Amino acid sequence: MFRRPRLTEADGRSLRLSKILQPTDMIPWSSLAMWYLGVPIGLGVSVPNRAPTPEVLDDLPNPQQVLEEINAGYRRLDPSCTVFDYPLGDPGEEGTQLFLIPDSFARIFEEDMSDPSTRTVDATSTTRFHSYGNLHYPLEPTLVESFVKATIDEETDPGFPGYSTWEASLQAWISMMGGYLEVNNDILDMCTDEKAVQWYSERFGRIREAKFGPRDLRITKRLGSGKEMPIDMRGNPL
């Protein structure tokens, strides 16, 4: 897949929610924020039901244990969210839920948490966000920094030891942004959190490149087959 053009207007669903939540600042996060920036990630109405299909559950000796094991991968995320069911009546939104995640979890506005008025000014900064009223889409450096800090929190929280599905999702999003967007080794050079900068450098940035070489952005079913496409994942000519 290739990168998409960055959107030039807010998506309808986010815009509607931002109007409902006014004047509270709202920040699309995870796949919705990546879609806005141009990552070709699957996006649509998402029903957060992690259960396997009924056909699969019927064949399991202990379905409840399987569900508990699946949900255990999100054991830190779930208690941090407030979940709202969409009102009944719209067939297109049947079964859809809205997850509200606090900034203390997403780590986007934290530099300005001590002064809410400053936070709003920061949200309108064209270097960190594209804003539509109280709706703020984080740009690449802001979103990568947020994902990195959220991953570190997931890794280091003593109350939730072990590798989690949520941690894997966060790292996958960072990797996708590095593949499809102009997210390079210098993406966190302006970040003041040394731990976040070091973590990114070791896994996706300069330290990793020094060990393993630059990221391969070619598009092909079989790398090295000589049938690579003439442009890379970002749409740049090879």
C-alpha positions as CSV (number, residue, x, y, z in Angstrom):
1,M,0.0,0.0,0.0
2,F,1.0,3.6,-0.5
3,R,0.6,6.6,1.7
4,R,-2.5,8.7,1.2
5,P,-2.6,12.5,0.9
6,R,-3.1,14.2,4.3
7,L,-6.7,15.2,4.9
8,T,-7.5,18.9,4.5
9,E,-10.6,18.9,6.6
10,A,-11.9,17.1,9.7
11,D,-13.6,13.8,9.2
12,G,-17.3,13.9,9.8
13,R,-17.5,11.6,12.8
14,S,-14.8,13.4,14.7
15,L,-16.3,16.8,13.9
16,R,-19.7,15.7,15.1
17,L,-18.3,14.4,18.4
18,S,-16.2,17.6,18.9
19,K,-19.4,19.7,18.6
20,I,-21.1,17.5,21.2
21,L,-18.1,17.8,23.6
22,Q,-17.7,21.6,23.2
23,P,-15.9,23.4,24.7
24,T,-13.7,20.5,25.8
25,D,-10.6,19.9,23.7
26,M,-10.9,16.7,21.7
27,I,-7.9,14.9,20.1
28,P,-8.4,12.0,17.6
29,W,-5.8,9.4,18.5
30,S,-4.4,6.0,17.3
31,S,-5.6,4.9,13.9
32,L,-8.0,7.9,13.4
33,A,-5.1,10.4,13.9
34,M,-2.9,8.3,11.6
35,W,-5.6,8.2,8.9
36,Y,-5.7,12.0,9.0
37,L,-1.9,12.2,8.4
38,G,-2.1,9.8,5.4
39,V,-1.3,6.4,6.8
40,P,-3.3,3.8,4.8
41,I,-4.6,2.1,7.9
42,G,-8.0,0.5,7.9
43,L,-10.6,2.9,9.2
44,G,-14.3,2.7,9.6
45,V,-16.9,2.0,12.2
46,S,-15.2,-0.1,14.8
47,V,-17.0,-2.2,17.3
48,P,-14.6,-2.9,20.2
49,N,-15.7,-6.5,20.6
50,R,-12.6,-8.7,21.1
51,A,-14.5,-12.0,21.3
52,P,-14.0,-14.6,18.5
53,T,-16.9,-15.4,16.3
54,P,-19.6,-17.6,17.8
55,E,-18.6,-20.5,15.6
56,V,-15.1,-20.4,17.1
57,L,-16.3,-19.9,20.7
58,D,-18.6,-22.9,20.3
59,D,-15.6,-25.2,19.6
60,L,-13.6,-24.0,22.6
61,P,-13.5,-26.1,25.8
62,N,-13.4,-23.0,27.9
63,P,-14.6,-19.9,26.1
64,Q,-14.6,-17.7,29.1
65,Q,-10.9,-18.4,29.8
66,V,-10.1,-17.5,26.2
67,L,-12.0,-14.2,26.5
68,E,-10.1,-13.4,29.7
69,E,-6.8,-14.1,28.1
70,I,-7.7,-11.8,25.1
71,N,-8.8,-9.0,27.3
72,A,-5.7,-9.4,29.5
73,G,-3.7,-7.8,26.7
74,Y,-5.6,-4.6,27.3
75,R,-5.7,-4.7,31.1
76,R,-4.1,-1.3,31.5
77,L,-6.0,0.4,28.7
78,D,-9.5,-0.6,29.7
79,P,-9.6,0.9,33.2
80,S,-8.3,4.1,31.8
81,C,-11.2,4.7,29.4
82,T,-14.7,5.8,29.7
83,V,-16.9,4.0,27.1
84,F,-20.1,5.3,25.7
85,D,-22.6,3.4,23.6
86,Y,-23.9,5.3,20.6
87,P,-27.6,6.0,20.7
88,L,-29.9,3.6,19.0
89,G,-31.7,4.6,15.8
90,D,-28.9,4.9,13.3
91,P,-28.3,1.6,11.5
92,G,-24.9,2.8,10.4
93,E,-23.7,3.2,14.0
94,E,-25.4,0.2,15.5
95,G,-23.2,-1.4,18.2
96,T,-20.6,1.4,17.9
97,Q,-18.9,2.7,21.1
98,L,-16.9,5.8,21.8
99,F,-13.8,5.4,23.9
100,L,-12.7,8.6,25.8
101,I,-9.0,8.3,26.8
102,P,-7.7,10.9,29.3
103,D,-4.6,12.9,28.4
104,S,-2.8,11.4,31.4
105,F,-2.9,8.2,29.3
106,A,-2.4,9.5,25.8
107,R,0.4,12.0,26.9
108,I,-0.3,14.8,24.3
109,F,-1.1,17.9,26.2
110,E,0.9,17.0,29.3
111,E,3.5,19.9,28.9
112,D,0.7,22.4,29.5
113,M,-1.5,20.5,32.0
114,S,-0.7,23.0,34.8
115,D,-2.4,25.8,32.9
116,P,-5.6,24.9,30.9
117,S,-5.6,28.3,29.2
118,T,-2.1,27.7,27.9
119,R,-3.1,24.3,26.8
120,T,-5.7,25.7,24.4
121,V,-3.2,28.1,22.9
122,D,-0.8,25.2,22.4
123,A,-3.5,23.1,20.7
124,T,-3.9,25.7,18.0
125,S,-0.1,25.6,17.2
126,T,0.3,24.7,13.5
127,T,3.6,22.9,14.4
128,R,1.9,20.4,16.7
129,F,-1.7,20.2,15.6
130,H,-4.2,21.0,12.8
131,S,-7.2,22.4,14.7
132,Y,-10.8,22.8,13.8
133,G,-12.4,24.6,16.7
134,N,-12.0,22.4,19.7
135,L,-10.9,19.4,17.5
136,H,-7.2,19.0,17.3
137,Y,-5.4,16.5,15.0
138,P,-1.8,15.8,16.2
139,L,0.9,16.2,13.6
140,E,3.7,13.7,13.2
141,P,6.1,14.7,15.9
142,T,3.3,15.1,18.5
143,L,1.7,11.8,17.6
144,V,4.9,9.8,17.6
145,E,6.0,11.3,20.9
146,S,2.6,10.4,22.4
147,F,2.8,6.8,21.2
148,V,6.3,6.5,22.5
149,K,5.5,7.8,25.9
150,A,2.3,5.6,26.1
151,T,4.4,2.6,25.2
152,I,7.0,3.4,27.9
153,D,4.2,3.7,30.4
154,E,2.9,0.4,29.4
155,E,6.3,-1.3,29.7
156,T,7.2,0.2,33.0
157,D,4.0,0.2,35.0
158,P,4.7,-2.3,37.9
159,G,1.0,-3.0,38.3
160,F,0.8,-4.5,34.8
161,P,3.9,-6.6,34.2
162,G,4.6,-8.4,31.0
163,Y,4.2,-7.7,27.3
164,S,0.7,-6.7,26.3
165,T,-1.4,-6.6,23.1
166,W,-1.8,-2.8,23.6
167,E,1.9,-2.3,23.8
168,A,2.3,-4.3,20.6
169,S,-0.3,-2.1,18.9
170,L,1.4,1.1,20.0
171,Q,4.7,-0.1,18.6
172,A,3.1,-1.2,15.3
173,W,1.6,2.3,14.9
174,I,5.0,3.9,15.4
175,S,6.5,1.5,12.8
176,M,3.7,2.3,10.3
177,M,4.2,6.1,10.7
178,G,7.9,5.6,10.0
179,G,7.1,3.6,6.9
180,Y,4.4,5.7,5.3
181,L,5.1,9.2,6.6
182,E,8.1,11.5,6.6
183,V,8.9,10.3,10.1
184,N,12.7,10.0,10.2
185,N,15.4,9.7,12.8
186,D,15.1,13.4,13.8
187,I,11.3,13.2,14.5
188,L,11.9,13.6,18.3
189,D,14.9,15.9,18.2
190,M,12.8,18.7,19.8
191,C,11.4,16.4,22.5
192,T,12.6,17.3,26.0
193,D,11.9,13.9,27.4
194,E,15.3,12.1,27.2
195,K,13.9,8.8,28.0
196,A,11.4,9.0,25.1
197,V,14.2,10.1,22.7
198,Q,16.4,7.2,23.8
199,W,13.6,4.7,23.5
200,Y,12.7,5.8,20.0
201,S,16.4,5.9,18.9
202,E,17.0,2.3,20.1
203,R,14.0,0.8,18.4
204,F,13.2,3.0,15.4
205,G,15.8,5.8,15.1
206,R,19.6,6.4,14.9
207,I,20.8,3.7,17.2
208,R,18.7,1.1,15.4
209,E,19.9,2.3,12.0
210,A,23.5,2.2,13.1
211,K,23.1,-1.5,14.1
212,F,20.8,-2.7,11.3
213,G,21.0,-0.2,8.5
214,P,18.3,2.2,7.1
215,R,14.7,1.1,7.0
216,D,13.7,-0.7,3.8
217,L,10.7,1.1,2.3
218,R,10.4,-0.8,-0.9
219,I,7.1,-2.2,-1.9
220,T,7.0,-5.8,-3.2
221,K,5.6,-9.2,-2.3
222,R,9.2,-10.5,-2.3
223,L,12.0,-8.2,-1.5
224,G,15.1,-8.8,-3.7
225,S,13.1,-10.4,-6.5
226,G,13.8,-7.6,-8.8
227,K,10.2,-6.8,-9.1
228,E,10.0,-3.9,-6.6
229,M,7.8,-1.0,-7.5
230,P,9.5,2.2,-8.7
231,I,8.3,4.1,-5.7
232,D,8.5,3.4,-2.0
233,M,5.9,3.3,0.7
234,R,6.0,7.0,1.1
235,G,5.4,7.6,-2.6
236,N,9.0,8.7,-3.3
237,P,10.7,7.5,-6.5
238,L,13.5,4.9,-5.9
